[in-house]
């Protein structure tokens, strides 16, 4: 009897809303499989940014049904529920240090203005402030502490080499511009909670995490790690990617403004523009990786689950907010159910067939 092909679950980033979407997709996946294959049955778990949190939970044996239920009910007693305070923090130095850091350029600007007898231009002031900006607004320390504490309480493993299944977490060395794969090679012995927290350090929003001689930021900066799974033998890959750009066709989509009309993205402000730009760049990179993978490894079965670009539930809430948790969970579950009943069904059937072979071996 032939051995089943190795399978991988790849979870991309997308902030808190992306995490909620991925939980919902996997809940729908298990429903569609009807017990034939579960979210905890993959051979390889690959997580990036918010996806790294969920990948670490699943590789440790967490039940996706329990995670979904805790988030949907906002169960304060469950260790699988998360709140803002579990994710955000200003670090040990607190808000005063952040304010002082921002105000550092002011004395220099005033002195130069007096000497030069002119007030500097807005561009010059902006350059001065930029040179003294902190490396990020928030710290990922609360996330690392939350994960470590809950891992201990749940009896989960804290190190990659202690896991029964393969777990990999991606980060980015911001100085060298290199992708890092925690759980592999020289990075195999790292603490999972630290690696996950580093992978979640969205540039500008969070400060980089210092690991050894490296400053590490969000793994999504260095792209989709599908090739890493293939290099480790995966031939069946489920890729859940919440990071798709919005197609803001105002004949079909409406981003409401207080003024009462449907907005262009530019009217929603700099945050929306930055988020859309990030999504566009990641989408282009994912497309290139998929094409390269299909050309080099035509034997690999890849199934990609993403939100529809013209369905607004995933775009109406800030990516770092829990405020629409139930709406996003419901949307993700319903849309993924349609996917696994249609174009996603072939991969699901192959995974179930492989699981059946394993049970007979």
Secondary structure, DSSP 8 states (H G I E B T S, - for coil): -----EEEEEE---HHHHHHHHHHHHHHHHHHHTTSS-TT--SEEEEETHHHHHHHHHHTT--HHHHHHHHHHT-TT-TT---HHHH----TTHHHHHHHHHHTHHHHHHHHHHHHTS---HHHHHHHHHHT--SEEE-SHHHHHHHHHHHHHHT--SBGGG-SSEEEEEEEETTTTEEEEETSGGGTTSBHHHHHHHHT--TEEE--EEETTEEEEEGGGG---HHHHHHTTEEEEEEE---------TTT---B-TTSSB--GGGG-HHHHHHHHHHHHHHHHHHHHHHHHHHH-TT-EEEEE---TT-GGGTSS-TT--TTHHHHHHHHHHHHHHHHHTTTHHHHHHHHHHHHHHHH-
